[in-house]
Structure formats: C-alpha cells, structure tokens
Amino acid sequence: MDTSLPRDKASANTPDYEPDFEPQQDLAADASDDPSVLHADQLTAEDEIPARRPMPPRTKWVLLAVAIVVLIVGAIAAVQTLGRSSAQDVLDARDVVSSSVEGENGAAADVAVSADRNAAVVTFRDLPAPGDGQVYQLWKIPASGSAPVSVGSLSSGNIAGDEPAIVENIAGFRAAALTLEARGGAQSPTPPFMLEMELPAE
C-alpha cells in the first residue's frame, strides 16, 4: 500500500522552481570577459605618455662635460671672491695703519695697511699721466732682499686717484713701489722708484 507523504513534507524534499526565474548573471565576470572593456589595471604609462627616446651616449657625455666645466668655474670664482679683500675691508680693519708718502716729481700716495687683512690700500694723488706706450707698474719689495714681485699695472682710475689699488698678501714684504714701464709691464722693476711706500704689517 502506497502511503502518500504529507504535502508539507513533500514540499520540503522537492525544490521549488519559479517559472519566470533566471539566474543573476555575474556582471563583473562578463565585463572581464569582454575585450572591448578597458580596465584601470590595463592602463599603462605607455598608453598615456608617448615613449621617450633614449638619450644618445654622445649627448650624455657632452652634458656631463658641460656640468663639470660649470662646477670648476664656479669653484674658482668662489675661491677668488673669498680670498679678495676690498678696500673698505682694509680701511675698516681694527689694526689699520695709515700713512702718506710723496715723490720727487710731486706724486703722492696715501697708504692704509692691515696685518689682519694681510693687505694694503694705496690711493695715488697728483700722479702724472704715463707717456705713450708706457704704464705704471706696482711692486712688492720682499723684506728678505729677494727680487721684487709684480702686483700689476695701474688702471686709469688708479692713476687719477678715483680707485685705490689693493696690494694683497703683504706678509713678508717691507714696501710697495711704483715704476714706469713699457706697455705690457716688465718682469723686474726699472729704476728709479717713483714712489716707495712702507708696509708696516709686522
């Protein structure tokens, strides 16, 4: 004899199906399968920025050489700036010693010396203009009696007294002297000295 199950038990063992039910599709999976859809992780720098062409080795060496030259020039300029005393630095030094000297031709000079600055400032007065093809040349006279050392030729501003001449590294030198030389300067002073200025730095 067949025994029928109660309706509620039969329903529990039999899956319910809805005639209009369709399984929900995985949209993410479909999108990932669609080659026409572009994902964020598929966007690369190559898609956004054009590829850069590699720099030729020769160009790299040229740029490197230019950079080295700039550094060297900058270093030299810095050293020269640090080692250069201005006239005002010497005049304002706490140990500055000032004096004046006159030559036989009426030329004169005011001298300010600072041992701390290791420099002297010379301002010329009533210095006659040099003749054609001639220049004034300034010298440092060593205390040891060795050969004089050239400081350089005077500029027109030095001669007129508008710009002082700066004599640096005076330690070990007893005086500064002025001579008249042929244009281009000389390796050693041509006597006589037009002016000789003491450098009491020590």
Buried (B, 14 or more C-beta within 10 A) or exposed (E): EEEEEEEEEEEEEEEEEEEEEEEEEEEEEEEEEEEEEEEEEEEEEEEEEEEEEEEEEEEEEEEEEEEEEEEEEEEEEEEEEEEEBEBEBBBEBEEBBEEEBEBEEEBBBBBBBBBEBBBBBBBBEEBEEBEEEEBBBBBBBBEEEEEBEBBBBBEEEBBEBEBBBBBBEBEBBBBBBBBBBEEEEBEEBEEEBBBBBBBEBE
